[in-house]
Amino acid sequence: MGKQRKKTRLDVAEIALAVVERAIGEKLAGKPKPEQIEVSKPDTRNPAAVALSKLGASKGGKARAKALSQKKRVQIAKKAAKTRWSNTKKRG
């Protein structure tokens, strides 16, 4: 009798690695490349103005809705729904 190979179970990650290595035709090293750190621009906005803007934005929609009549709100909602659903052919 010949030598028997010892069967080992591979986990999903090992199987995926084997598939990728076979697809690209080379072995991958065990360590991933170090990620490049994105340098973001410093925020030069005035913090007080930003806070005031956020406060106004959160109140704006409610104030507008309160000022509009029920009939006008319904018209706006119908137009928004029509626009939203008529655009389905452009979706992927």
N, CA, C and O atoms as a DFTB+ gen file, in Angstrom:
368 C
 N C O
     1  1       0.834      -1.183       0.000
     2  2       0.000       0.000       0.000
     3  2       0.875       1.242       0.000
     4  3       1.953       1.271       0.593
     5  1       0.371       2.283      -0.694
     6  2       1.113       3.529      -0.784
     7  2       0.841       4.430       0.407
     8  3       0.035       4.127       1.287
     9  1       1.538       5.532       0.396
    10  2       1.337       6.509       1.470
    11  2      -0.007       7.190       1.292
    12  3      -0.400       7.536       0.178
    13  1      -0.685       7.373       2.370
    14  2      -1.968       8.073       2.329
    15  2      -1.741       9.533       2.695
    16  3      -0.996       9.852       3.621
    17  1      -2.396      10.404       1.951
    18  2      -2.296      11.833       2.263
    19  2      -3.224      12.159       3.414
    20  3      -4.352      11.671       3.490
    21  1      -2.741      12.965       4.273
    22  2      -3.557      13.394       5.396
    23  2      -4.504      14.503       4.905
    24  3      -4.053      15.511       4.360
    25  1      -5.795      14.312       5.099
    26  2      -6.769      15.313       4.665
    27  2      -6.847      16.421       5.712
    28  3      -6.962      16.165       6.911
    29  1      -6.781      17.638       5.232
    30  2      -6.941      18.788       6.125
    31  2      -8.130      19.592       5.653
    32  3      -8.384      19.693       4.453
    33  1      -8.846      20.155       6.577
    34  2      -9.998      20.986       6.243
    35  2      -9.536      22.431       6.152
    36  3      -8.843      22.931       7.038
    37  1      -9.921      23.087       5.091
    38  2      -9.597      24.495       4.910
    39  2     -10.796      25.343       5.290
    40  3     -11.943      24.967       5.049
    41  1     -10.514      26.490       5.886
    42  2     -11.638      27.380       6.184
    43  2     -11.936      28.235       4.954
    44  3     -11.212      28.159       3.961
    45  1     -12.963      29.023       5.005
    46  2     -13.429      29.805       3.862
    47  2     -12.343      30.774       3.385
    48  3     -12.162      30.948       2.180
    49  1     -11.630      31.399       4.304
    50  2     -10.594      32.354       3.922
    51  2      -9.459      31.665       3.172
    52  3      -8.930      32.210       2.204
    53  1      -9.089      30.479       3.616
    54  2      -8.019      29.740       2.945
    55  2      -8.448      29.304       1.544
    56  3      -7.651      29.335       0.606
    57  1      -9.690      28.905       1.412
    58  2     -10.210      28.521       0.100
    59  2     -10.223      29.736      -0.825
    60  3      -9.835      29.637      -1.989
    61  1     -10.667      30.880      -0.308
    62  2     -10.706      32.099      -1.108
    63  2      -9.296      32.501      -1.543
    64  3      -9.087      32.900      -2.689
    65  1      -8.334      32.394      -0.631
    66  2      -6.950      32.713      -0.956
    67  2      -6.449      31.792      -2.059
    68  3      -5.798      32.250      -2.999
    69  1      -6.741      30.516      -1.957
    70  2      -6.306      29.557      -2.971
    71  2      -6.924      29.880      -4.331
    72  3      -6.254      29.768      -5.358
    73  1      -8.189      30.276      -4.347
    74  2      -8.861      30.628      -5.597
    75  2      -8.199      31.853      -6.221
    76  3      -7.948      31.871      -7.426
    77  1      -7.916      32.872      -5.421
    78  2      -7.288      34.095      -5.929
    79  2      -5.889      33.781      -6.455
    80  3      -5.519      34.229      -7.541
    81  1      -5.115      33.019      -5.697
    82  2      -3.755      32.674      -6.130
    83  2      -3.782      31.906      -7.452
    84  3      -2.947      32.131      -8.328
    85  1      -4.731      31.015      -7.582
    86  2      -4.828      30.244      -8.820
    87  2      -5.256      31.145      -9.980
    88  3      -4.791      30.983     -11.108
    89  1      -6.147      32.098      -9.687
    90  2      -6.630      32.994     -10.739
    91  2      -5.531      33.926     -11.242
    92  3      -5.447      34.184     -12.443
    93  1      -4.684      34.438     -10.337
    94  2      -3.640      35.377     -10.758
    95  2      -2.344      34.667     -11.130
    96  3      -1.450      35.273     -11.721
    97  1      -2.239      33.389     -10.788
    98  2      -1.071      32.609     -11.179
    99  2       0.169      32.836     -10.344
   100  3       1.277      32.556     -10.802
   101  1       0.013      33.334      -9.139
   102  2       1.170      33.501      -8.253
   103  2       0.735      33.399      -6.804
   104  3      -0.436      33.586      -6.476
   105  1       1.687      33.101      -5.950
   106  2       1.415      32.979      -4.520
   107  2       1.450      34.362      -3.881
   108  3       2.284      35.196      -4.231
   109  1       0.561      34.590      -2.966
   110  2       0.512      35.859      -2.253
   111  2       1.275      35.732      -0.943
   112  3       1.249      34.684      -0.297
   113  1       1.949      36.800      -0.558
   114  2       2.660      36.815       0.724
   115  2       1.640      36.856       1.854
   116  3       0.488      37.239       1.649
   117  1       2.062      36.466       3.023
   118  2       1.149      36.387       4.151
   119  2       0.721      37.713       4.733
   120  3      -0.282      37.779       5.444
   121  1       1.471      38.792       4.444
   122  2       1.143      40.085       5.046
   123  2       0.549      41.025       4.004
   124  3       1.054      41.107       2.884
   125  1      -0.519      41.734       4.361
   126  2      -1.080      42.714       3.425
   127  2      -0.191      43.950       3.344
   128  3       0.614      44.209       4.238
   129  1      -0.346      44.702       2.268
   130  2       0.421      45.937       2.123
   131  2      -0.040      46.943       3.176
   132  3      -1.222      46.989       3.514
   133  1       0.886      47.745       3.693
   134  2       0.450      48.763       4.664
   135  2      -0.456      49.767       3.971
   136  3      -0.183      50.203       2.852
   137  1      -1.520      50.121       4.639
   138  2      -2.498      51.034       4.062
   139  2      -1.927      52.445       4.023
   140  3      -1.223      52.877       4.935
   141  1      -2.246      53.140       2.958
   142  2      -1.811      54.520       2.859
   143  2      -2.753      55.380       3.685
   144  3      -3.974      55.237       3.611
   145  1      -2.183      56.250       4.451
   146  2      -2.972      57.127       5.314
   147  2      -3.378      58.351       4.513
   148  3      -2.533      59.051       3.955
   149  1      -4.680      58.603       4.461
   150  2      -5.172      59.777       3.754
   151  2      -5.007      60.997       4.645
   152  3      -5.410      61.005       5.808
   153  1      -4.414      62.006       4.077
   154  2      -4.234      63.247       4.822
   155  2      -5.395      64.156       4.461
   156  3      -5.556      64.556       3.308
   157  1      -6.193      64.474       5.454
   158  2      -7.334      65.340       5.199
   159  2      -6.948      66.791       5.468
   160  3      -6.071      67.093       6.279
   161  1      -7.630      67.661       4.763
   162  2      -7.357      69.083       4.943
   163  2      -7.924      69.533       6.287
   164  3      -8.996      69.080       6.688
   165  1      -7.225      70.407       6.977
   166  2      -7.760      70.891       8.246
   167  2      -9.024      71.717       8.020
   168  3      -9.149      72.428       7.023
   169  1      -9.939      71.611       8.945
   170  2     -11.204      72.337       8.855
   171  2     -10.951      73.788       9.254
   172  3     -10.643      74.081      10.409
   173  1     -11.083      74.684       8.292
   174  2     -10.803      76.098       8.550
   175  2     -12.072      76.900       8.813
   176  3     -12.026      78.122       8.955
   177  1     -13.212      76.198       8.878
   178  2     -14.468      76.913       9.111
   179  2     -14.568      77.351      10.571
   180  3     -13.981      76.757      11.476
   181  1     -15.329      78.401      10.748
   182  2     -15.565      78.923      12.092
   183  2     -16.503      77.948      12.820
   184  3     -17.622      77.730      12.357
   185  1     -16.075      77.355      13.951
   186  2     -16.917      76.379      14.650
   187  2     -18.272      76.941      15.080
   188  3     -19.272      76.222      15.064
   189  1     -18.313      78.209      15.459
   190  2     -19.576      78.816      15.879
   191  2     -20.541      78.909      14.694
   192  3     -21.741      78.676      14.842
   193  1     -20.011      79.249      13.525
   194  2     -20.853      79.354      12.336
   195  2     -21.363      77.979      11.916
   196  3     -22.507      77.842      11.484
   197  1     -20.520      76.970      12.043
   198  2     -20.922      75.611      11.693
   199  2     -22.056      75.148      12.610
   200  3     -23.042      74.577      12.146
   201  1     -21.910      75.398      13.909
   202  2     -22.941      75.007      14.873
   203  2     -24.254      75.734      14.597
   204  3     -25.326      75.132      14.658
   205  1     -24.171      77.015      14.296
   206  2     -25.363      77.800      13.999
   207  2     -26.044      77.293      12.725
   208  3     -27.271      77.232      12.655
   209  1     -25.257      76.936      11.738
   210  2     -25.797      76.414      10.487
   211  2     -26.531      75.100      10.715
   212  3     -27.621      74.893      10.181
   213  1     -25.937      74.213      11.507
   214  2     -26.582      72.925      11.801
   215  2     -27.893      73.135      12.547
   216  3     -28.875      72.436      12.296
   217  1     -27.906      74.076      13.446
   218  2     -29.114      74.364      14.219
   219  2     -30.217      74.870      13.295
   220  3     -31.369      74.447      13.402
   221  1     -29.863      75.769      12.396
   222  2     -30.844      76.303      11.465
   223  2     -31.356      75.243      10.500
   224  3     -32.541      75.218      10.168
   225  1     -30.468      74.377      10.057
   226  2     -30.855      73.334       9.111
   227  2     -31.826      72.350       9.748
   228  3     -32.750      71.873       9.089
   229  1     -31.622      72.047      11.017
   230  2     -32.511      71.094      11.676
   231  2     -33.896      71.687      11.918
   232  3     -34.884      70.957      12.000
   233  1     -33.963      72.994      12.030
   234  2     -35.252      73.644      12.272
   235  2     -35.941      74.053      10.975
   236  3     -37.157      74.248      10.960
   237  1     -35.193      74.185       9.900
   238  2     -35.704      74.741       8.654
   239  2     -36.848      73.974       8.040
   240  3     -37.862      74.568       7.673
   241  1     -36.712      72.658       7.918
   242  2     -37.753      71.847       7.298
   243  2     -39.049      71.868       8.081
   244  3     -40.135      71.929       7.505
   245  1     -38.929      71.817       9.387
   246  2     -40.126      71.838      10.239
   247  2     -40.838      73.189      10.134
   248  3     -42.066      73.252      10.071
   249  1     -40.050      74.269      10.116
   250  2     -40.641      75.605      10.034
   251  2     -41.330      75.803       8.680
   252  3     -42.407      76.395       8.602
   253  1     -40.696      75.300       7.618
   254  2     -41.288      75.427       6.289
   255  2     -42.589      74.640       6.207
   256  3     -43.585      75.132       5.676
   257  1     -42.580      73.423       6.731
   258  2     -43.785      72.601       6.695
   259  2     -44.919      73.242       7.490
   260  3     -46.085      73.162       7.103
   261  1     -44.565      73.873       8.595
   262  2     -45.579      74.521       9.424
   263  2     -46.186      75.729       8.701
   264  3     -47.368      76.032       8.868
   265  1     -45.366      76.411       7.899
   266  2     -45.833      77.607       7.200
   267  2     -46.691      77.267       5.976
   268  3     -47.509      78.079       5.545
   269  1     -46.502      76.053       5.414
   270  2     -47.256      75.663       4.230
   271  2     -48.638      75.138       4.593
   272  3     -48.859      74.597       5.677
   273  1     -49.546      75.312       3.667
   274  2     -50.893      74.764       3.877
   275  2     -50.856      73.260       3.614
   276  3     -49.922      72.750       2.995
   277  1     -51.866      72.571       4.083
   278  2     -51.972      71.125       3.878
   279  2     -52.002      70.820       2.377
   280  3     -51.361      69.873       1.922
   281  1     -52.735      71.611       1.622
   282  2     -52.859      71.385       0.188
   283  2     -51.495      71.507      -0.507
   284  3     -51.151      70.694      -1.365
   285  1     -50.734      72.520      -0.131
   286  2     -49.422      72.745      -0.742
   287  2     -48.454      71.623      -0.371
   288  3     -47.669      71.184      -1.213
   289  1     -48.498      71.151       0.882
   290  2     -47.628      70.043       1.312
   291  2     -47.934      68.779       0.523
   292  3     -47.018      68.050       0.142
   293  1     -49.214      68.510       0.275
   294  2     -49.622      67.337      -0.503
   295  2     -49.103      67.458      -1.937
   296  3     -48.615      66.480      -2.505
   297  1     -49.207      68.654      -2.523
   298  2     -48.707      68.857      -3.882
   299  2     -47.199      68.590      -3.956
   300  3     -46.726      67.924      -4.877
   301  1     -46.471      69.101      -3.005
   302  2     -45.013      68.909      -2.976
   303  2     -44.667      67.430      -2.820
   304  3     -43.763      66.924      -3.486
   305  1     -45.392      66.740      -1.935
   306  2     -45.132      65.318      -1.707
   307  2     -45.437      64.489      -2.953
   308  3     -44.693      63.565      -3.282
   309  1     -46.532      64.817      -3.648
   310  2     -46.888      64.086      -4.870
   311  2     -45.845      64.306      -5.957
   312  3     -45.473      63.368      -6.662
   313  1     -45.374      65.540      -6.096
   314  2     -44.353      65.844      -7.089
   315  2     -43.061      65.088      -6.774
   316  3     -42.417      64.556      -7.678
   317  1     -42.687      65.040      -5.509
   318  2     -41.469      64.327      -5.108
   319  2     -41.594      62.835      -5.389
   320  3     -40.655      62.222      -5.897
   321  1     -42.739      62.245      -5.064
   322  2     -42.954      60.816      -5.306
   323  2     -42.940      60.513      -6.801
   324  3     -42.359      59.516      -7.230
   325  1     -43.577      61.367      -7.588
   326  2     -43.617      61.168      -9.040
   327  2     -42.202      61.220      -9.617
   328  3     -41.831      60.385     -10.443
   329  1     -41.430      62.187      -9.185
   330  2     -40.053      62.316      -9.659
   331  2     -39.220      61.118      -9.227
   332  3     -38.448      60.579     -10.019
   333  1     -39.369      60.705      -7.990
   334  2     -38.593      59.584      -7.454
   335  2     -38.877      58.298      -8.218
   336  3     -37.946      57.573      -8.570
   337  1     -40.127      58.009      -8.475
   338  2     -40.490      56.734      -9.089
   339  2     -40.482      56.764     -10.605
   340  3     -40.466      55.700     -11.224
   341  1     -40.491      57.926     -11.229
   342  2     -40.428      57.974     -12.687
   343  2     -38.992      57.794     -13.177
   344  3     -38.768      57.634     -14.377
   345  1     -38.037      57.819     -12.286
   346  2     -36.623      57.766     -12.615
   347  2     -36.069      56.354     -12.485
   348  3     -34.854      56.192     -12.371
   349  1     -36.917      55.322     -12.496
   350  2     -36.477      53.953     -12.229
   351  2     -35.608      53.375     -13.331
   352  3     -34.770      52.517     -13.054
   353  1     -35.777      53.814     -14.574
   354  2     -34.981      53.243     -15.656
   355  2     -33.517      53.623     -15.568
   356  3     -32.680      52.951     -16.170
   357  1     -33.180      54.674     -14.841
   358  2     -31.784      55.097     -14.697
   359  2     -31.063      54.347     -13.592
   360  3     -29.839      54.421     -13.489
   361  1     -31.808      53.624     -12.762
   362  2     -31.183      52.899     -11.656
   363  2     -30.520      51.640     -12.188
   364  3     -30.964      51.046     -13.170
   365  1     -29.413      51.237     -11.496
   366  2     -28.654      50.069     -11.933
   367  2     -29.244      48.841     -11.468
   368  3     -28.725      47.762     -11.751
